[in-house]
């Protein structure tokens, strides 16, 4: 497998010279080595009702908000719970992981700390609940490095990262604090195609981040990375 990111790695000093002001990071599968916990939750939860996780199911729910994933799960498998109850069950299953067990991807801490040192504004944009996002950021010791943490809960009715809304919210927040940031001066890091497409639709620079589950593993890495302005196989 060719490591495209070696050719197109987002070197921080080069980004700074080119006028990039804001770095926007996803959490699951991007900064956090955490996508496997959601797979484990899917296996355990569907197993309670006699179903097995399929590749098709994983591909659909990883691209959806937790609310939409719950609605899909309820309908597809006729789970005898409301979608809200499914969300609550999933949230309770993963909270302890984010509070006490989650780890950063190798090199992610050093990359974010160096970005902060060089003067970049930093934002999180995530489909995680606010509770789990804050738990993960506190557990990994990086919460204070970020200027803002935006979740889908902060958006009015938009429950997807497939549109530019969440990224625009991040850039608007930073701009409101005094440093105007246009999308072409903000770089979005994500491991899921739908989110990259949402960022690109808003005019943001994009960086593909490798994850075995998020981007689909080695088989899909090259095509995913080729869609983006930059790519990171490993920080």
Beta strands, then each sheet from edge to edge (+ up, - down):
strand 1: 22-25
strand 2: 121-126
strand 3: 148-151
strand 4: 186-190
strand 5: 205-209
strand 6: 230-232
sheet 1: 3+ 2+ 1+ 4+ 5+ 6+
end
